[in-house]
């Protein structure tokens, strides 16, 4: 999704311009879909913690 070689968790998608807001607060202009099972990229630690807190 961004240039930092991490997988970010998308929490919001803009209806107007298609940009995405991630759980760590990063705004991505052109989000990409990533098959997490088939990649060697790792999760963003902040997004992972936010997802874990949301699931409790």
N, C-alpha and C positions, 0 to 999 in steps of 0.2 A: 504494500500500500504506500509505502514511502521509501526514501533512500537509505534508511537506517538498517536494512536487512532484518527487520523484526516483523512479526505478524501482530497487527493491532486489532482489537475488538471494536467493531463498528457499533455505535449505540444510536446514532441518528443519521438520517440522510436528508439532505436539502431537496425540497420539492422543486425549487426554482433553478438551481444550477447543478445539481447532481453531486455536490461535494458531500463528504462524509465527516462526521465528528466521532472520534474514538473515545474509549473509556478513559484514556489518559489525557484527554483534552486536545489532542492533535487534530487539526483540520486538514483533510486530504482533498485536494482539488479533483483528482481523477482516481477514485478507489478501484482496486483490482480484487477480484475474487481469488482466493487461495484455497486449494485443497490441502488441508492441514495434514492429512495422512500421507501425502505424497511429496512432501517438501522437507528440506533439511534446515529451513529457517526456524528460529526459536520465537517464542511468544514474548511480547513486551511485558516486563515484570509488573508494571503499573496496571496494564490492562488485565493481566492474569489475576492480580490481587483484587481489582474492582469486580471482576466476574465472580470470584470466589465469595466476596462479601455480599454480592447480590443474591447468590444462591442460598445463603443461610436463612 
